[in-house]
Amino acid sequence: MKISGVPYRTLWPGESGLVRVIDQRRLPFELVTLDLKTLEDAAHAIKTMVVRGAPLIGATAAYGLALALRTDASDRRIEEASKILRATRPTAVNLAWALERVRRAIARLDPGQRFEAALREAGDICEADVEQCRSIGAHGLEIIRRLAKPSARRVNILTHCNAGWLACVDWGTALAPIYMAHDAGIPVHVWVDETRPRNQGASLTAYELGAHGVPHTVIVDNLGGLLMQRGEVDMVIVGSDRTTACGDVCNKVGTYLKALAARDNDVPFYAALPVSTIDWSLDNGRDIEIEERSASEVTEVSGRTAAGEVASVRVVPDGSAALNLAFDVTPARLVSGIITERGVCEASREGLLRLYPERRRTG
């Protein structure tokens, strides 16, 4: 995708084996890149949300494991590095998936071959993510095209958090169909939830939609239901950090409430995600570990002052406690369909297995 006409990915390999990433904590006010040179750099980038979004977390973790093997590629180092990276963000399943993929690729190699092989595998994970997101966009585009057909009217789409190219390597998941619809000349407009407490919608989704020229309006998180009641939302599309084998969708906290409002107002609700986000080992969303983050993300907000300074201010009285659970789970029964790189399916075990028949249990 492009910023000011310049194409970017969220991370890319640099010289001497380092990895360069966009520091998403500085957006939308500054475009700053950071170099990841070590395992510790990668782990810190994931934990502090320099990088975020399930697919991008996985890609960064893959490179982080590779960086850990530059000077020590022993089995012990692989275990140690994997443990450190897994602990950074527990909810997004892409992280563990990417680590396991790199480990399989290097397991039978001599230690002297592992660093370069791990770098190659991390690069392959990134390229696959780009292609998967492009395919998700193409399948989701057909849904938007059908909604626009009756009178070529504007299609109003509500999204929550950021599931665009900043959450992936490129294109994005929930936003990929929107970009493709816009590029195809379909009139689309996006209602962008601000997404408290970190405001990824207001800061990141609005930033990238604006950079691509997609019409959008930022709204407070609690406005979506009223807009649906007024008939001003044609569909909801969100991403996912982990989706169970039975179609329960774990995503940024607040997603469940949007799904309830969508069901009550007969608004289709879709989740867009690649295969790496599906946790085939889980049947029930209640079994997903929900990350609890610092209370300061709730008690403080960051923004740019009238003087141009970026600052944080406290919005909660001193002494008040705050709870910051980062994700919630939308039951499959509230999901109209899941958009993957292989197509669109119902949110159920059979629906997912129709797209991924190789996952059927035998015996």
C-alpha positions in Angstrom: 0.0 0.0 0.0 1.1 3.6 -0.4 1.7 6.6 1.9 2.1 9.9 0.0 2.5 7.9 -3.2 5.3 5.8 -1.8 4.7 2.0 -1.5 5.3 0.5 1.9 5.1 -2.8 3.7 4.9 -3.0 7.4 8.2 -4.8 7.7 11.0 -5.7 5.2 14.5 -7.1 5.4 17.4 -4.7 5.5 21.1 -5.0 5.1 23.2 -7.5 7.2 20.2 -9.6 8.2 18.3 -6.9 10.1 14.6 -6.2 9.8 13.0 -2.8 9.4 9.5 -2.1 10.7 7.1 0.9 10.9 6.8 2.1 14.5 3.0 2.1 14.7 3.0 3.8 18.1 4.0 7.0 16.3 1.2 7.0 13.8 -0.8 8.9 12.7 1.4 11.9 13.5 4.8 10.6 12.5 6.0 7.9 10.0 9.1 6.4 11.7 10.9 3.1 11.0 12.9 1.0 13.5 15.6 -1.6 12.9 15.2 -5.0 14.6 18.7 -6.5 15.0 18.2 -9.0 17.8 15.7 -11.4 19.4 15.2 -8.8 22.1 14.4 -6.1 19.6 11.8 -8.3 18.0 10.2 -9.3 21.3 10.1 -5.7 22.5 8.5 -4.6 19.2 5.7 -7.1 19.6 5.1 -6.6 23.3 5.1 -2.8 23.1 3.0 -2.7 20.0 5.6 -1.2 17.7 4.1 -3.9 15.5 0.5 -5.3 16.1 -2.2 -7.2 14.3 -2.2 -11.0 14.3 -0.5 -11.6 10.9 2.2 -9.0 11.4 2.9 -10.3 14.9 3.5 -13.7 13.4 5.7 -12.4 10.7 7.8 -10.4 13.2 8.1 -13.4 15.5 9.4 -15.5 12.6 12.1 -12.9 11.9 12.7 -12.6 15.7 13.5 -16.3 15.9 15.8 -16.0 12.9 17.6 -13.1 14.5 18.1 -15.2 17.6 20.1 -17.7 15.7 22.7 -15.4 14.2 25.4 -16.3 16.7 23.9 -19.4 18.4 21.8 -21.8 16.4 21.7 -24.6 18.9 18.5 -26.5 19.8 18.7 -24.9 23.2 18.7 -21.4 21.7 15.7 -22.2 19.5 13.7 -23.3 22.6 14.8 -20.3 24.6 14.0 -17.8 21.8 10.6 -19.5 21.0 9.6 -19.2 24.7 10.5 -15.5 24.9 8.6 -14.7 21.7 5.5 -16.7 22.7 5.2 -14.8 25.9 4.9 -11.4 24.3 1.3 -11.6 23.1 -0.7 -14.7 24.2 -4.0 -14.3 22.3 -2.9 -14.0 18.6 -2.4 -17.6 17.4 -0.4 -16.4 14.3 2.6 -15.9 16.6 2.8 -19.5 17.7 2.0 -20.7 14.1 4.8 -18.7 12.6 7.3 -19.9 15.2 6.4 -23.5 14.6 6.7 -23.1 10.8 10.2 -21.7 11.2 11.2 -24.4 13.6 10.0 -27.1 11.2 12.0 -25.6 8.4 15.3 -25.7 10.3 14.9 -28.7 12.6 17.0 -31.1 10.6 19.6 -28.7 9.4 23.1 -28.3 10.8 23.4 -25.3 13.2 25.6 -23.5 10.6 22.7 -23.5 8.1 19.9 -22.5 10.4 20.2 -18.7 10.5 20.0 -18.3 6.7 17.3 -20.9 6.4 15.2 -19.2 9.2 15.6 -15.9 7.4 14.4 -17.4 4.2 11.4 -19.0 5.9 10.4 -15.8 7.6 10.6 -14.1 4.2 8.4 -16.8 2.7 5.9 -16.3 5.5 5.7 -12.6 4.6 5.2 -13.3 0.9 2.5 -15.8 1.7 0.7 -13.3 4.0 0.7 -10.7 1.2 -0.9 -13.2 -1.3 -3.4 -14.5 1.3 -4.5 -11.0 2.1 -4.8 -10.2 -1.6 -7.0 -13.3 -2.0 -9.1 -12.3 1.0 -9.6 -9.0 -0.6 -10.8 -10.5 -3.9 -13.3 -12.8 -2.1 -14.6 -10.0 0.1 -14.9 -7.7 -2.9 -17.6 -9.9 -4.4 -19.7 -9.4 -1.2 -19.4 -5.6 -1.5 -20.1 -5.8 -5.2 -23.4 -7.6 -4.5 -24.4 -5.0 -1.9 -23.7 -2.2 -4.4 -25.5 -3.8 -7.4 -29.2 -2.7 -6.9 -28.6 0.9 -7.7 -24.8 1.4 -7.6 -25.4 3.2 -4.3 -22.8 3.9 -1.7 -22.0 0.9 0.5 -21.5 1.8 4.1 -19.2 -0.6 6.0 -18.4 -0.5 9.7 -15.1 -1.9 11.0 -13.6 -2.2 14.4 -9.9 -1.8 15.4 -7.3 -2.0 12.6 -7.3 -4.9 10.2 -5.7 -3.2 7.3 -2.2 -3.4 5.8 -0.7 -2.0 9.1 -2.0 -5.2 10.8 -0.4 -7.5 8.2 2.5 -7.3 5.8 0.5 -5.7 3.1 -3.2 -5.3 1.9 -4.8 -6.3 5.3 -7.7 -8.6 6.1 -10.9 -6.7 6.8 -9.8 -3.7 4.8 -8.5 -5.6 1.8 -12.0 -6.0 0.2 -12.6 -2.3 0.9 -9.5 -1.2 -0.9 -10.3 -3.4 -3.8 -13.9 -2.1 -4.0 -12.6 1.5 -3.9 -10.0 0.7 -6.6 -12.8 -0.9 -8.7 -14.8 2.2 -8.6 -17.5 0.9 -6.2 -18.6 3.8 -4.0 -17.7 2.7 -0.5 -17.7 4.6 2.8 -16.2 3.2 6.1 -17.5 3.9 9.6 -14.3 3.7 11.6 -14.7 2.7 15.3 -12.2 4.7 17.4 -11.4 1.4 19.3 -10.6 2.4 22.8 -8.4 2.0 24.7 -5.5 2.3 22.2 -7.6 4.0 19.5 -6.2 1.8 16.7 -9.3 2.7 14.6 -8.9 6.4 15.0 -5.2 6.4 14.6 -4.3 3.6 12.3 -7.4 2.6 10.2 -8.3 6.3 9.5 -4.6 6.9 8.7 -4.3 4.2 6.1 -7.8 4.7 4.6 -7.0 8.4 4.2 -3.7 7.6 2.6 -5.4 5.5 0.0 -8.2 8.0 -0.6 -11.1 5.8 0.8 -14.0 7.9 2.2 -14.4 7.3 5.9 -15.8 8.8 9.1 -14.4 8.1 12.6 -17.1 7.4 15.2 -17.1 6.6 18.9 -17.2 2.9 19.7 -20.8 3.1 21.0 -22.3 4.8 17.9 -22.4 1.8 15.7 -25.7 0.4 17.0 -27.6 3.6 16.4 -26.2 3.8 12.9 -27.4 0.3 12.3 -30.9 1.2 13.6 -31.0 4.1 11.2 -30.1 1.8 8.2 -26.8 3.5 7.7 -24.6 0.3 7.9 -24.8 -2.2 5.1 -22.3 -4.6 6.5 -19.7 -5.1 9.3 -16.3 -6.5 8.5 -13.7 -7.2 11.2 -10.4 -9.1 11.5 -9.5 -11.7 14.0 -6.6 -12.6 16.3 -7.8 -16.2 16.8 -10.7 -18.1 15.3 -11.6 -21.5 16.6 -12.2 -24.6 14.5 -16.0 -24.1 15.1 -16.0 -20.5 13.9 -15.9 -18.5 17.1 -14.1 -15.2 16.4 -11.7 -13.6 18.9 -11.0 -10.0 18.0 -10.3 -6.6 19.6 -12.6 -6.0 22.6 -15.9 -4.4 21.5 -16.3 -6.7 18.5 -18.9 -8.9 20.3 -21.1 -5.9 21.0 -21.0 -4.9 17.3 -22.0 -8.4 16.3 -25.0 -8.3 18.7 -26.1 -5.0 17.3 -25.7 -6.3 13.7 -27.8 -9.4 14.5 -30.5 -7.3 16.0 -30.7 -5.1 12.9 -30.2 -7.7 10.2 -26.8 -6.3 9.2 -24.4 -9.0 7.8 -21.3 -9.4 10.0 -18.2 -10.9 8.5 -14.7 -11.8 9.8 -11.8 -11.8 7.4 -8.7 -13.8 8.3 -6.0 -16.1 6.8 -5.6 -19.8 7.6 -2.8 -18.9 10.1 -5.4 -17.3 12.3 -7.5 -20.4 12.7 -6.7 -22.4 15.8 -7.7 -26.0 14.8 -7.0 -27.2 18.3 -9.8 -25.2 19.9 -13.5 -25.8 19.5 -14.8 -23.2 21.9 -14.0 -19.5 22.1 -14.3 -19.6 25.9 -11.0 -21.5 25.9 -9.0 -18.7 24.2 -6.6 -17.0 26.6 -7.5 -13.3 26.7 -4.6 -10.9 27.1 -4.8 -8.4 29.9 -2.8 -5.3 29.2 -1.7 -2.3 31.4 -4.4 -0.3 33.1 -2.6 2.8 31.9 -4.0 2.2 28.4 -7.4 2.9 29.8 -6.6 5.7 32.3 -4.5 7.7 29.8 -5.0 8.8 26.2 -2.4 10.1 23.7 -2.8 12.8 21.1 -1.4 15.9 19.5 -1.9 19.2 21.3 -2.7 22.5 19.6 1.0 23.3 19.9 1.9 20.2 17.9 3.3 18.2 20.7 2.3 14.5 21.1 1.5 13.9 24.7 -0.4 11.6 27.0 -3.0 12.8 29.5 -4.9 11.1 32.3 -8.7 10.9 31.9 -9.6 8.8 35.0 -9.6 10.1 38.6 -6.6 9.3 40.7 -7.3 6.2 42.7 -9.8 4.7 40.3 -9.0 1.1 39.2 -9.2 0.2 35.5 -9.5 -3.2 33.8 -7.9 -3.7 30.3 -8.9 -7.0 28.7 -7.8 -6.6 25.1 -10.0 -9.0 23.3 -13.5 -10.6 23.3 -15.1 -13.5 21.5 -17.9 -13.4 19.1 -19.8 -16.7 19.0 -20.1 -18.3 15.6 -23.9 -18.0 15.6 -23.5 -14.2 15.3 -21.1 -14.4 12.3 -22.6 -14.2 8.9 -19.5 -15.6 7.2 -15.8 -16.0 7.4 -13.7 -14.6 4.5 -10.4 -16.5 4.0 -7.9 -16.7 1.2 -9.8 -19.8 -0.1 -13.2 -18.2 -0.2 -16.2 -17.4 2.0 -17.8 -20.0 4.3 -20.2 -20.2 7.2 -18.8 -19.8 10.6 -18.9 -23.5 11.7 -16.6 -26.5 11.7 -18.2 -27.8 8.5 -17.9 -24.5 6.8 -14.2 -24.1 7.6 -13.6 -27.8 6.7 -15.2 -27.2 3.3 -12.5 -24.7 2.5 -9.7 -26.7 4.3 -10.6 -30.4 3.8 -7.1 -31.4 4.6 -8.0 -30.6 8.3 -10.6 -33.3 8.5 -9.9 -35.8 11.3 -9.5 -39.4 10.2 -9.7 -42.6 12.0 
